[in-house]
Amino acid sequence: MTGFEAFAPIAISCVSGIALPIFQSIYGSGIKLFGLIGKKLDDETKRGIYTASGEYGKRYFKRHGILKALGMREAVPLESVYTALQFLDEQAIRSFESIQKLEEAYREAKQRTFQQQKCQKQSGLKIANQKQYLMVLGQPGAGKSTFLRKMGLEALKGKKGGYQQNCIPVFLELKSFTSSQIDIEKLIVEEFSICGFPSSEQFIAKALEQGKLLILLDGLDEVPTVNTNEVISKIQNFVDRYDKNSFIVSCRTAAYRNNFQRFTDVKIADFDDTQIEQFIGNWFQSEVDKQAGTAQKCWELLQKPEYAAAKELAHTPLLLTFLCLTYDRSQNFPNNRSVLYKKALRILLEEWAAEKRIQKEEIYQGLSTELEGSLLSEIAYTGFETDKLFFSQREVVEEIKTFLATNLNVPKHLDGEAVLNAIAVQQGILVERAEDVFSFSHLTLQEYLTAQYIADNNNLIEQLVTSHLSDPRWREVFLLVAGLVRSKNGADDLLLLMEKEAQKYINTPKLQELLQWADAATKDSEGDFKPVGKRAAAIVYANANANANAYAYDIAIAIAYANANAYDIANAYAIANANAYANANTSLNLKTNAYLSLIARAEEFQKIKIFKDVNWTELIAQLTALKDRFAEANQSDQIDLAFLDCLLDTWCNALHLNREIVKLSQEEAQALRDYLYANNLSIECKEAAVRISAKTWEEIESRMLVVPENSTL
């Protein structure tokens, strides 16, 4: 089932309902038609028009109502996966913000998207119904062609569709305008004559005169450069001549030069979370997928923090299609995220243009995909190293010129500005965000290209570690480098460098005493955790009781969780909850349920057996004995600080923890956060690596969260 079976009778009704009156008006005007003059259309003629109308609907559906992209095994009806688009207004298209303001806006938003959150968005279908002349702009893969095709399908549904104008859609691909001898009306006539419409020329002339066509012109940017001005002129003249009809034109944002004064310019907005979830739901709608809950599982996986960068790609429909195809094949995403992003980059660099049969500009004939990848990785690294996400056109052009001049295998005739323009227009990997201001289309791609540059230049790995180990902005780059290094000891060397750098953070007596306590308190305990997991859990406990920074607390929980056996993963969360309640007790907001939960969580600690030499039965009894005193403090609505000290002392004494060693200065608290972050990042890099020695990791793990033997203060 292609979906056409249900669509066919509606399309026939729509097309014939418009065509019959047009033919009758031609026939009744005294023009010779079907060999007759001045009579009503006979039944045989009507049947011929009905047949041609059905063929037109079938042809449109077959050519424009089916989706098959990026190596899909089978085509699917476009409407089965179509997700309604939203448009940004003209203000969002033409931005004149400075680089500084764009950088500030991005960082304030704290989201992995370059689209400004304050931009007003409107339904694409609503705008199409309101505007007779519409120019749809967007980046490659944003859904421009799909939107035009969908509007055609809606028009073919007549009154049952969402497009409210009573007209027949005609879809023309502008990339076919390869000759200067362009006759748009003739091309439209051919669309109908192929389907068996009688007297097609007369029919189209009258339809255009009456404004009964929706003319969809797809891909203005795909017109060969030598013909662009001629095509634009022909379209403008055609619109002026037949201005009763509706027109929707699509073009990549970077290629548009505001050529169509009568048109309203709109830009396709990035998918938001609602659209992403809807698209995934539409994609996985087979009975098997519905029973397995595939769509929900895919969506939930993208929600996980470790897939935040992958989810950023999902804001572009083309790359979301790629993600769905990837998930469909294995019911998961690759552990090595560099494989995923490399494929996404390849789609933008060459595969999408090849699938759409777009001819590359002459500028590309001497610039291979590999060379272009090297160029882009150099631009990405330079920007990321200097903490820049936005670049002036002059900066990018100069980098391109330098690359071209210093590379022996690059043709010398290439021009830097022409290369930048070609990358922006044809691939959209670099995007003009404001007047002469560029950025990468996705932060994920800049991170991947930065990591690729570091992996290709092995001497930069040590600089990466020493300069950026504790900077969360570089987290994704670290994970990608771990997955990209392919030498025998590549990932091992990276992890050993990270371990060495992390140890520098433990540089005060208190911090070293804290690690020594965590090791001593958990060593050889019965809990079903790896030793490093136990040490992490102990640090969680200590910091929560001392009201340490929540960030360090969260990272320690992550380390404990990563090193727990499956049976005890749930108990890692129990630890988190226990210490959250303990943390609440160090503030001046003591509540009955928090106190009672402390007793319950003490019982949880007793079960998971992380600590040794702790008499949990006695501790629980001591906490219970404090109950009456707690009740008194709570009834009087006064906080008894002495009681709080007593409560925490009871806990700390039971675990042989000196509270003084967790009373950290701001500098020490920051160092502890950096240390825990670096260790957790090492665990994540180990998971992301393609190849790593089991012996190397075993040794690193045994030393993790332990004071180095050669440490001296």
N, C-alpha and C positions, 0 to 999 in steps of 0.2 A: 504494500500500500504506500503510495507516494504522497497521499493527501489530496491528489487532484480529483479523485472520485467525488468527494463532497464539494469541492470548489467549482467543478465544471458547470453545473446547472446555474449557479449564481453568476458566473462569468458570462455565460451565454445570454442570460437575461439582461445583464448590464450592457454588454456591447451591442446586442441587437436592439435593445430599447433605445439606445442613442442612434444607432446606424439607420434603423428603419425610417424614422422621421426625416433624417438627412437625405436618404435616397428618395423618399416621397417628395421632398421639397425640390430636389433636382428634377425629378420626373414631372412634377406639376408645373414647372417653370417653362415647359415647352422644349426642353433640351432632349434630344433623342437619347434614350437609355434602354438597354437590352433590346434594341431594334424597334422600340415602340415610342409613341409620343402621346402625351396628354391623357393617359389612363392611370388608374390606380394600380399599384403593384399587385400582380397576381400571386396566387398561393405558391406556385413553383419558384418564383423569384424570391418570395419571403423565405421559403425553405432554404434556398441557396445562401441567403444572408445569414440565416440562423446557423447553417453549417459552417460558414466562414467565421462567424462570431465564435463558435465553439472551438474552431481550429486556432483562432487568435488567442483565446484564453489559454488553450492547451500549450501553445508555443511559448507564451509569456511565462507560464508556470514552469515549463521545462527548462527554459533558459535563465529565468531570474527568480524562480520560487524554490529552487533547490540549493542547498549549501553543501559543498564538499571542498574542504580546504586542508592544508598542512598534512597531506597524506592520510586523510580519513579513509577507512576501509570502505565505507558505504556513504552515499549521499543521504542527507536528511532534509525533510521539508523545512524551508527557512522559517516558517511560522511556528514550527514546533520548538525552536530554540530562541526565537527572536525575543529580545528584551528591550522594552521601550526606552528610547534615548531621551536625554535632556539636553537643552541648548543653553549656552551662555550668551549674554547680550553683547552688543557692540563694544561696550566699555571694557569687557574682559578680553576682547580680541586685540584692541589697540591700546597697549599699555606703554606708558612713557616713564615708568618708575626707574629709579637709579639702581645700580647693582647693590648698593648698601641697603636700600629699602627692601629690595627683594630678598636679600639674605636675612634681614631682620624679620620679615614677614614669615619666611619659611621656618625659622627657629622658634618664633613665638607660637606657631601653629602646633609644633611638636608632633607632626605627622609625616609619614613617608610619602608625601605627595606634593608636587609643585603647584597644583591648582589652588588658588586662593579660596579659602573657605567662605569668605564673605560674598563671593559672586552669586548673583541671583540666577536660579535655574528654572526653566520652563519646559513643559512637555513638548517634545518634538512634533508630535501629531497635532497638538493644539496650534503651534506656530504655523505649521504647514497649512492648516485650515484658514488661518487668519491672513496669510501673505500670498498674494498671487505670484510674486516673483521672489524666489528664495535662493540664496547662495549658502550652501552648507559647507562649512570649513572644518578641518580636523586633521590630526596627525595620522600617519600611516597606520592602518589597523584600527582606527577609532570607530569604524562602522558607517562611513559615509555611503559607500555603495549599497550596503545592506539596507540603510534607511531609505534610499531612493527606490530600491526594489520593493521594499515593504509598502511604501506609499502607492506604488503601482498595484500591488495586490489588494490594498484597501480600496482603491478606486474601482477595480474590477468587481468588487463585491456590491457596488452600487449603494443602495440605501442600507444594506446590511453591513457595510464597511464603516471604518472610522473616518475615511476621507469624505468630506461633505460636498465637494463640488461634483456635479453630474458630468463626468467626462471619461474618455477612454485614454488610458496611459500608453505612452510610447517611450520605450527605454532605448537610448542611444549611447554607445560607449565612444567617448571622444578620442580614445587612443587610436581608433580606426581612421581618424581624419589625418591621413598621411600625405594627402595631396593638396595642393593649393586650389584645385578645382573642387570645391565643396558645395554640394547642393543639399541643404538640410531637408527641404521639402521632398526632394526625390528619394532620400533615404527613408523618410516616413512612409511614402507611397509604397516602397518596396516591402516594408514590414507588413502591410495589409495585402498587397498583391500576392505575396508568398502564401498567404492563408486562404486565397481563393476569393477575395472580395472582388466583385465585378466592378468595372469602371473605377479602379482605385484612384486614379488621378483626379477625376471629378469629385469622388467622395471625399478625398482628403482636402481638396481645395475648398469645398463647402464646409467641412468640419472645422478647418482652420478659420474660415470666415466667421462661423458662428461661435467660435471659442469653445469647442467641444473636446479639446485634447489637453491632457496633462503631459507635458513634454519633459522627460527626465534625461538630463545631459550629465553623464557620469564621467568624472576624471578630467577636469580641465587641465590639471597639472600633468596628465599623461600624454598630452598632445606633443608630438616632436617639436623641439624648440624652433626649428626653422619655419614651422607653420603656425606658431602660437598667435602671432599678431593677426594673421589672416583669419584664423578660426574665431578669435574673439570678435573681429569685425563682422564676420558672417553671422555669428550668434546675435550680436547686438542688432543688426539690421533685421534679422528674422523676427526677433522679439518685437521690435518697433512695428513691423508690418502686420504681425498677427497678435496684437497685444490684448485680445480678448481671451486668449488661452492662458493656462497656468504653466509656470516653468519652475523647475527645481534643478539647480546645477550644483555639482559637488567639486571641491578642489582642496588640495592639501594647503594648510594654513600658510606654510612658508613660501608657496608658489604664487599666492594670490596678491594681486597688485591693485585691488579696488577698481577693477575695470568696468564693472556693471553698475552704473549709477541708479538704475531703476530698481535694483534688487536690494532686499534686506539681508544683511550679512549676519549669520549666526554661527557659533562654534559649538561642536559637540563636546559636552562636558565629560570628564572622566567618569567611569562607573563608580557609584558609591556602594556601600556595603549591601544595601537593599537590592540593587541591580545585580551585583555579583552573586548573591545568594539565589536570586530569581533565575539568573542564567544557568547556574549549576543545577538548580531544580529542573529547569526545562531540558537540560542536556541529558540528565540521568532519569528519564521518565519511562523506560521500558518496564514491563512487569517484573522482570528479574531484578532490576535496579530498585524498583519500589519496594519489593519484598526484602531486599538486602539493606535498604536505607542508604544506598550509595551516595546520593546527593548530600544527605545530612552528614555522613562521615567525611566526605570531601570538604564540605564547608567548615566543619569543626576542626579538621586538620589545618586548614588555612588560618584559623583563629589562634592557633598556638603561637607563642612568642618566637619559637625557632623558625617559623615560616612567615614572619612579618615581611621579609624582603620578597619572598615569592608572592605574597598577597599583593604587594605593591604592583607587580606586573599585571595582576588580575584587573586593575582599573582600566586596562586597555582591552577591548573585546577580542582582538586578534590573539593577544598573548593569553587571555583567559581561555580561549578555545584551545590553545596549545596546552595549558595546564590541565584542562578537562581530558584531553586526549592522553596526556601522560598518566593521569590518575586512572583512567579507564583501563589502561594496559596492565597495570600492576596493583591497582587498588591502593596506591601509595605514591608518595613523591620520593625521588632518589635521596638517599642519605647524603650523598656527595652533591651538595647544592651547586657546585661549580659546573657539573654536567648539565643541570637544568638551565642555568643562566647562559652557558655557552650556546646551547641550542636556541634559546630565545634571541640571543644576539645574532645568530646565524639567520634566523627567520627575517629579522629586520634588514640585515646586510644584503641578502640576496634571494632567499627563498620566496618571500612574498612578492617581490617584483617579478620573479620568474613565473610564479603561479598566475599572476595577472597578465603575463605576457607583455610587460612593459619594456620597451627598448631602453637600454642604458644610454646615457648621454656619452658623447665622445670623450668627455673628461675621464670616464672610467676605463677606457680601453687600455690604458697603461697602468692603472692602479688596481692590482689584484685584491681580492678579499683579504688575503693574509697581510698584505702591506697596509691596507686600510685599517685592519684590526690593530696592527702595531702603532699606527698613527693615533688612533682613538685611545689606546691604552696609555700612550705618553701624555696626551692632553688630560685624560682622567686623573692620572697620578699627580701631575703637576698641580692641578686644581685641588685635589684632596689633601696633598701634603701641605698646602698653604691654607687649608681650611676654607676653600672657595668652591661654592656650588654654581655660581654664576660668573660668566666671563664676558668681557667686552669683545666685540667683533674684532677689533684691532689685535687683542691678545691672541685670539684663536688663529687668526690669519698669520700672525708672526710665527706661532708654533708650527703651523702647517708648512710655512716657507722654510723654516729651519730644518724640519724633518725631510722635506723634499731635497733641500740643498746638501744635506749630509748623508743621504742614503744613495749608495752607488746604483742600486737596482731600480730606482724610481726615474721615469722619463723626465727629462729636464724641461720639457715644454709645458708641464702642468703649472697652473697658476693657483696660488694659495686661496684667493677669494673665490675662484670658480670651484675649487674642491669643497670649500665650506658650504657654498650654495648648493652644490649637488648632494652633499650628505644631508643637509637640512631638508631639501625638497623631496628627494627620491626615497630616502630611508627614514628620515625623522629621528635619527639617533641623537643629533644635536638639534635643539629646538630654540627658536627665537622667542624668548619670554617677554621681551619689551624691545623698544627701539634700539637695535644694535647690541642687545644683551642676550647671550645664549646660555643654555644649560643642557645637560644630558636629559633625554626624555624621561628616564627613570633613574632615581638614586641607585637602585639595584644594579643597573648597568654600569654606572660610574664606579661603584664599589667592585664589581666583577672585573672591569677593565683595569682598575688600580691594582687589584690583586694579581692579575695576569702580568702586568708590568713588573711587579715585585718578583713574581715567580720566574719571569724571563731574565731578570737581572738579580742573580742569586746574592750578590753582595749587599742588596738592600734589605735582606731579611733581618740581619742583626740590627740595622737602623730602625726597622719597623718595631722590633721588640723593645729596644732601649728607649725609643721616643714615644711609643703609643700603647704600651701594654695595658695601662690602667685607664685608657680613654675609651669610654663606651662607643664613641663615634666610629672607632676603628674595629669594633667587634666583628662585623660582617666581613671585613677585609681579612682579618686573622683567619676566620673559618674558611674563607675561600682560598687563601694561600695554602692552608693545610691540605685542602683537596686538590690543589693544582700542582704542587711540587711532585715531581716524578722520579727524582734521583733515588738511589738505593737508600740513602740515609736522610732524605729531605725532610720528612715529617719528624723523624727522630731529632734531628738537629734543631728544628724549630722549637719543639717541646722542651728540649734541654736548655735552650736559650731562655725560654719563658720561665722555666723553673729557677734558673740562676738570677734573672732579673727580679722575680717575685720575692726571693729571699731577702733582697735589699730593703724591703718595706718593714721587715721585722727588726727594727733597729733601736728599740728601747728595752730596758729591763722588764717593764710591765708587760709588754707584748710577748716577750720571750717567756716570761713566767706563765702567762695565760696559755700559751701553746704547751708548755711543760705540764701544767695542771690538766689540760684536756687529754694529753697522752697518758698521763699517770692514772687519771680517773676512769679511763675506759679500757686500758690495755688488758688483754686477756679476759675481758668480760664475756658473758654468755650470749649476748645479743647477736642476732643473725644479720649483722652488718659487716662490711669490710672495715678494717681499722680506721681508714681515713674517714669513712662515713660516721663512725662513732665519735672521732675527734671533732668533726664538723657539728654533730648533734650537741656535743658538750659545749662548744663555743656558742652555739645558739642559746643554750640554757643560760650560760654565764652572761651573755650580752643582754638577753631579755630581762634578766633580773636586775641588771645594772642600768636598764633603760638606755641602752646604746642605740646608735642610729639604726633605723629600721632597714636601711639599704644593706648594711653589713649582715644584719639578721637574715634578710631574705636570701642573700647569696649563700650563707652558711647552710640554710635550709636546702637550697638547691644542691649543694655538694653532698649533704646527708642523703637526700633523695636519690641522687645519681648513684650512690654507692650502697644503697639498701638492696637486699634481696627482694624478689617479687612479693614474698609473703609479708614483708614488713614495710612495703611502700606506704600502705595506709597509715602505719604507725608514725611515719615521718611527718605526716600531716598532724597526727596527734601531738607530736612534739611541738609543732608550730603553734597549735592552739594552746597548749599548756603554757608556752612562754609568752604568748600574746596576753594571756590572763595575768601572768606574773608581771609583765610589762605594765599592765594597767594598774597594778598595785603600787608601783613606784610613783605614779602620778597621784594627785590629790583628788581622786575620783573613785573611791573604793565603793563597790556595790556588792550586795549580798550574793548574787549569782556568780560573780567573778570569784569570790572567796570559796564558795562551795565547789566551783569547778576546779580550783587548785587541788582540792582533796581528790577529786575524780581523776585529775591528770596525774597526780602522784601515783595513783593506782595503775595508770597506763604505763608510766615509766617502769613500774615494778614488773609489768608484763614483758616489755620489750628488752629489758635487761642490758641496756647500753652501759650503765655505770657498774663498777664493782665496789665491793666493800661499803655498800649503802644499806642500812637497815630500814627498808621501806615501811615495814610494819610499824616500827617505832616512830618514823617520821609522820605517818598518817595519824597515829595516835596523838602525837604532839600538836599537829594542826587541828585535830578535832577538839583537843583540850583548850585551844585558843578561841573556841566558838563563842563562849559566853562573853568574853571580853570584846570580841568583834561585835556582837549583838548590841552591847552597851554603847559602843562608839557610834554605831549606825543609828540607834534610837535617839541619841542626843543630837544627831545631825552635826556632830563635830568629828573632825579627822584627828585621830590619836596618832601622832607621828611616832611616838614611842612604840605603839602597837605595830605600826608598819615595819619599823626596824626589827622588832621582835619576830615578826612573821618572816621577813627575808633572812634574818640571821638563822632562824630555824632551818630554812631550806639550805642555805649556804653551808652551815655546819654539817648538815647531814651528808653533803656531797664534798666536804673537805675543801671548800672554795673560800679563799680569802677575798672578801669583797673589795679590798683595797686595790687588787690587781686589775679590777675592771672599772675602776674610776679613772677613765682615760681623759687626757687633754684633747682638745680639738684636733691637734696634729696627730696624736696617736690614734684617735678614732678614724681619721681619714686614712692613715697608713693601714689600719686593720681592714677598712673597706677595700682599699686597693689590693691588699694581699689576698683577701678572700675572692675578690673579683678575678684576679689573675689566675688563681688556682681553678676556679670554676671554668674560666675561659680555656684553660689547658685541657680540662675534661672534655669540653665541647669540641676543641680542635682535634683531640684524639678520635672522637666519633666521626668527625668530618674527613679525616685523613683517608686516603686510598690505601696507603701502605705504611705500616709502623711495626717496629720490632716488638714482639711480646715482652722480651727481656727488658728492653729500654723502658717500656711503659710500667712494667712491674716495679722497676727500681724507682722511677719518678713517683709513682703512687705511694710507695713505702715511705718516701721522704716528705710527702705532702702534709702540710699542717704540723710539721715537726721542726723544732729548732735545728738548724744545720750544725753538724758536729764540729765544724771548724769555726763556728761563730764566736767572735770576740767583740766586746763592747768597751 
